[in-house]
């Protein structure tokens, strides 16, 4: 398989997965079966046909409006699809798999990336990190780690579990200290997922970047008048951003840091 054909497949896969992630993000909060229920317009509730569900292209051809009630379709849908395409293509470019084992690792990275995208959406839109997403994701990541262990790809399972427990305990302490105002139970479970998924070194990088970008964003929002001092900002999106950078470039960041010091 050539690089071009692989990238085309990755593009199509990213667009389709991005469309699915929109469904997961919405239904994990507002109810409905992720795999069984048909997609409907959120305004008129009309069942959507195939022509309405083509990733990215449907939004363009329908000019951002529902085919039936003509109300505007949220720009979130094409943005998530395009972002997923970009991130999937980027992951393929960085990992550049050439063997079955490397493709398995790519599948793992794409799965973790998908979870990060979902949590980014739900926490920004609804201020929630749903158990329906994070708990199965923890189980799936653990299953990946077991497979990697048997294939001798990594022997860090114990330390990854420890990283998840430490991250969860740290965020639980923050919940107690802030009395639930700064952090919530969803953040604790998300931290557990991130620790298990990233491992201790990448987790530290991801958390540092999350707190750094979260603090900068909060300052900017206060300066422009969108937030007042004391108001909270959803932290899940910043955890997703930090974790994504650590997932894709964590090793390079760590090597750069060690060279400096």
C-alpha angles and dihedrals in degrees: 000000000000123000091247094053091045091052091049090052090046090051093052092043092049093050093049094044090047089056089050092049089057089055093048092048093051100041096042087064105029100034135248134114114290094211106028112037118083120242115261137187106263089221108043096017091226114156109254120234129218093268089057095052105053104123115251094342096069091057090051097045093044090048091234094301134112112263090227112032097022093226118143119275113224112258085225091085100061091035092056091045093050092044091052091049090051095047094045091049090047092051090050091049093049097044096035095190119210103168137049091254092052090049088054089054089048089053088053093051091047091050093050090046090053092053091049090053093049093050090046089057099043096046094048095045102034106011091239139116101203122222088216087070107030101045096052088043091057089052093048093048089049089052090051090051091052091051091049089050093053091047089050091237091130139002097195099098094117092049092046090053089047090050090053093049093047092048091048092048091048093053091043088056089052089052090053093045094049092037090234095305098104099031136016139205090267090061090054093054091043090053089051089052092048094049092051093044099045106030125226101294097046090040091059090050092048094048092048091052092044094054092042095051091040092054093046092048091049091051091049092048090051092048093051091045098247092118136027125222107275095029115119127234121208106263098196094083091054091048088053093050094047093045092049093053090046092047095052102030105016095115093049092048091049093049090048090051093049091049090055095048 
